[in-house]
C-alpha cells in the first residue's frame, strides 16, 4: 500500500461526519495531482533523439516495407552506418517513416542531399518535429536545386531571382556569390521546396523592353512527376487528374505542359537525364506582372 493511501486512511479516521465527504474528495484530488507531478522527465534524451532523427515520406506508385527500405538505402547511404528505420503505424499514410542516425552530422547530410531517388519513386525528408510528436510532421515539399536561366541582364537581379523563386515554392538557398560570374554563366542556382501536391512550376514569361521573355527552371533532379497534371508521385499514363492549362503569351488557353518547344531547346535547357524525362514543356504562363526591378531603373 502506498504512503499516500496510508495518509488518506489516517485522515479519514479522524474526520467527523458533518464535512467528512467534502474533505475526503478534496484530499483525494490533491493527492492525485501530486502523484501526477512526480513523473520523471528527460529533456536531454528527447532533444538528442530529435537532433539525430528525421521524418520521411516515400513518394512512389507502390508501398515499401521497412526491411526493403533498409536494404535499398544501406546501398545508397554507404558511408552512413548504424541507422534505423521504422514504418510509422497509426497513420492514414502508409508511406511515412521515421529515421534515426548515429550522429547529428549523418542526419544533416541525409537531409541536405534530398530528394533521394530510387527505382519507382523518391524519398523526401524533414527534421523531427520540435514537439517530439511525429504526427506533427508536414512532409509536403520536394526540395530540389534548379538553375534559373533566361533573365535579360538588365533585370537579372538577386531580388528578381528571389521573386520568381518564391512563385515556385519555399526558397532555402541561393548561390549568388559573384554578379559578374552569374552574368557570364547566364544562370543562378537556387534550392527550392516545391509543393508536393501542387502543379510544378518550371518557368514563366517576364517583361523586358516591351517584350515577354521566358525564364526557365532547369532541374538538377527530377523525381517521379506527371507531365499531364504536373504533380509529383505518378506518371502521365496513370494520371486521373484534369490536364493542367495556362494562358500563353497571346492569351490562348493551352496545356501547361504542351510539347511546343523543339528538341534542341530542351537539350539546351535541361541536363541529359532531365531532357529525356521532360516529354512536354509549358507554352507560357499567365499573369505576368508589369513591374520587375531593372538594373539602373
C-alpha positions in Angstrom: 0.0 0.0 0.0 1.4 3.4 -1.0 2.3 6.2 1.5 -0.3 8.4 0.0 -3.0 5.9 0.7 -1.9 5.3 4.3 -2.1 9.1 4.9 -5.5 9.2 3.3 -6.8 6.3 5.5 -5.4 8.0 8.6 -7.1 11.3 7.9 -10.4 9.5 7.1 -10.4 8.0 10.6 -10.1 11.5 12.2 -12.9 13.1 10.2 -16.3 14.0 11.7 -19.4 13.1 9.7 -20.5 16.7 9.0 -18.0 17.5 6.4 -16.1 14.3 6.0 -17.2 13.6 2.4 -16.2 17.0 1.1 -12.9 16.9 2.8 -12.2 13.4 1.5 -12.9 14.4 -2.1 -10.6 17.5 -1.8 -7.8 15.5 -0.2 -8.1 12.7 -2.9 -7.9 15.3 -5.7 -4.8 16.9 -4.1 -3.0 13.5 -3.8 -3.8 12.6 -7.5 -2.3 15.9 -8.7 0.8 15.5 -6.5 1.3 12.0 -7.8 0.9 13.1 -11.5 3.6 15.8 -11.0 6.1 13.1 -9.9 6.7 11.6 -13.4 10.3 11.6 -14.5 11.3 13.9 -17.3 14.4 13.5 -19.5 14.5 16.6 -21.8 18.1 15.9 -22.7 17.5 12.4 -24.2 14.4 13.7 -26.1 16.4 16.6 -27.6 19.3 14.4 -28.6 16.9 12.0 -30.3 15.3 14.9 -32.2 18.7 16.2 -33.4 19.7 12.8 -34.8 16.3 11.8 -36.3 14.3 12.6 -39.4 10.8 12.2 -40.7 10.4 10.8 -44.2 7.7 10.3 -46.8 8.1 7.7 -49.6 6.5 9.0 -52.8 6.0 6.0 -55.1 3.4 4.1 -57.0 3.7 1.2 -54.5 4.3 1.0 -50.8 7.6 -0.2 -49.3 8.4 -2.3 -46.2 10.9 -1.3 -43.6 13.1 -4.2 -44.4 13.1 -3.3 -48.1 13.9 0.3 -47.3 16.8 -0.7 -45.1 18.2 -2.9 -47.9 17.9 -0.3 -50.6 19.2 2.7 -48.7 22.0 0.9 -47.0 23.4 0.7 -50.5 22.6 4.3 -51.3 24.0 5.7 -47.9 27.1 3.6 -47.9 29.0 5.9 -45.7 26.2 6.3 -43.2 26.3 3.5 -40.6 24.2 2.3 -37.7 20.9 4.0 -38.7 17.4 2.7 -38.0 14.1 3.0 -39.8 10.5 2.5 -38.7 7.4 2.5 -40.9 5.1 4.5 -38.6 1.9 2.8 -37.6 -1.3 4.5 -36.7 -1.0 6.9 -39.7 -3.5 7.2 -42.5 -0.5 7.5 -44.8 1.3 4.1 -45.1 4.4 5.8 -46.6 5.5 7.7 -43.6 8.7 6.6 -41.9 10.9 7.6 -39.0 14.7 7.5 -39.3 17.3 7.7 -36.5 21.0 8.1 -37.1 24.2 7.5 -35.1 25.1 11.2 -35.2 23.6 14.6 -35.9 26.1 15.0 -38.8 24.8 11.9 -40.5 21.2 13.1 -40.2 22.1 16.5 -41.6 23.9 15.0 -44.6 21.0 12.8 -45.5 18.6 15.7 -45.1 20.6 18.1 -47.2 21.0 15.7 -50.1 17.3 15.0 -50.6 15.3 14.2 -52.6 16.7 10.6 -52.7 15.7 8.8 -55.9 15.2 5.1 -56.1 13.6 2.8 -58.7 9.9 3.6 -58.7 9.9 6.7 -56.5 11.7 9.1 -54.2 12.1 10.0 -50.6 11.5 13.4 -49.1 12.6 14.3 -45.5 12.3 16.9 -42.8 13.7 17.4 -39.3 11.9 15.5 -36.5 9.1 17.9 -35.2 10.1 20.1 -32.4 7.1 18.9 -30.4 8.5 15.4 -30.3 5.4 14.0 -32.0 5.9 12.5 -35.4 2.2 13.2 -36.2 3.2 16.9 -36.4 5.4 16.4 -39.5 4.3 18.1 -42.7 6.4 16.4 -45.4 4.6 18.4 -48.2 7.6 19.8 -50.1 10.1 18.4 -52.6 13.4 20.2 -52.3 15.4 20.4 -55.4 18.3 22.5 -56.9 17.4 24.3 -60.0 19.3 26.6 -62.4 17.3 29.6 -63.3 18.3 30.9 -66.7 17.0 33.2 -69.4 16.8 36.5 -67.5 17.9 39.5 -69.6 20.9 41.1 -67.9 19.1 44.4 -67.1 16.6 42.5 -64.9 18.9 39.7 -63.7 19.0 40.8 -60.1 19.0 39.0 -56.8 15.6 40.5 -55.8 14.1 39.3 -59.1 15.6 35.8 -58.6 14.1 35.7 -55.1 10.8 36.8 -56.6 10.5 34.2 -59.3 11.8 31.5 -56.9 9.1 32.3 -54.3 6.5 31.8 -57.0 7.7 28.2 -57.3 7.9 27.3 -53.6 9.9 27.8 -50.4 13.4 29.3 -51.1 16.0 27.7 -48.9 19.3 28.8 -50.6 20.5 31.0 -53.5 24.1 30.7 -54.8 24.6 34.4 -55.6 28.3 34.9 -54.9 29.6 37.0 -57.9 27.3 39.0 -60.1 30.0 39.1 -62.8 30.3 35.3 -62.8 26.5 34.8 -62.8 26.1 37.2 -65.7 28.8 35.2 -67.6 27.1 31.9 -66.8 23.6 33.3 -67.5 22.1 31.3 -64.7 21.9 31.1 -60.9 21.4 28.0 -58.7 18.5 28.1 -56.2 17.3 25.4 -53.8 13.5 25.4 -53.7 10.9 23.4 -51.8 8.3 22.7 -54.4 4.8 21.9 -53.0 4.2 18.2 -53.2 0.5 18.4 -54.1 0.6 21.3 -56.5 1.4 21.5 -60.2 5.1 22.1 -60.6 6.5 25.5 -61.6 9.0 25.3 -64.4 9.3 28.9 -65.5 7.4 31.9 -66.7 7.4 34.9 -69.0 8.8 38.2 -67.6 8.6 41.6 -69.2 11.7 43.1 -70.8 12.0 46.2 -73.0 8.4 45.9 -74.1 8.6 42.1 -74.8 8.0 39.0 -72.8 11.0 36.7 -72.2 10.8 33.1 -71.0 12.8 32.4 -67.8 13.4 28.7 -67.4 13.9 26.4 -64.4 16.4 23.7 -65.1 16.1 20.9 -62.6 19.2 19.1 -61.3 17.0 16.2 -60.1 13.5 15.4 -61.4 11.8 12.7 -59.4 8.6 10.8 -60.3 6.4 13.5 -61.9 3.3 13.6 -64.2 3.6 15.7 -67.3 -0.2 15.9 -67.7 -1.2 17.5 -64.4 2.4 18.4 -63.2 2.0 16.8 -59.8 4.6 14.5 -58.1 4.0 10.9 -57.3 2.6 9.3 -60.5 3.3 9.2 -64.2 1.3 10.5 -67.1 -0.1 7.1 -68.1 -1.6 6.6 -64.6 -2.9 10.2 -64.3 -6.6 10.6 -63.4 -6.4 14.4 -62.9 -7.5 17.0 -65.4 -4.9 18.3 -67.7 -3.2 21.5 -66.3 -3.7 24.5 -68.5 -2.4 28.1 -68.7 -2.7 31.1 -70.9 0.1 31.5 -73.4 1.7 34.8 -74.3 -1.2 35.6 -76.7 -3.9 34.9 -74.1 -4.9 31.5 -75.5 -5.7 28.6 -73.2 -3.1 25.8 -73.8 -2.0 22.7 -72.0 0.5 23.8 -69.3 2.9 21.0 -70.3 2.4 21.2 -74.0 5.2 20.0 -76.3 5.5 23.3 -78.1 9.3 23.5 -77.9 11.6 21.5 -80.1 14.2 19.0 -79.0 17.1 21.4 -79.5 15.5 23.8 -77.0 15.0 21.0 -74.4 18.6 19.8 -74.8 19.9 23.4 -74.4 17.9 24.0 -71.1 18.0 20.6 -69.4 20.7 18.1 -68.5 20.8 14.9 -70.3 18.8 12.9 -67.8 16.1 15.5 -67.4 15.8 16.1 -71.1 14.8 12.5 -71.6 12.3 12.8 -68.8 10.7 16.1 -69.8 8.5 15.0 -72.6 6.3 18.0 -72.6 7.1 21.6 -71.6 4.9 24.7 -71.0 3.9 27.0 -73.7 3.5 30.0 -71.4 2.3 31.4 -68.2 -0.4 33.9 -67.5 -0.5 36.8 -65.0 2.8 38.4 -65.8 3.2 41.5 -63.6 4.3 44.7 -65.3 6.9 45.8 -62.8 10.2 43.8 -62.5 13.1 45.6 -60.9 15.7 46.6 -63.5 19.4 47.4 -63.1 19.7 51.2 -63.3 15.9 51.7 -63.4 
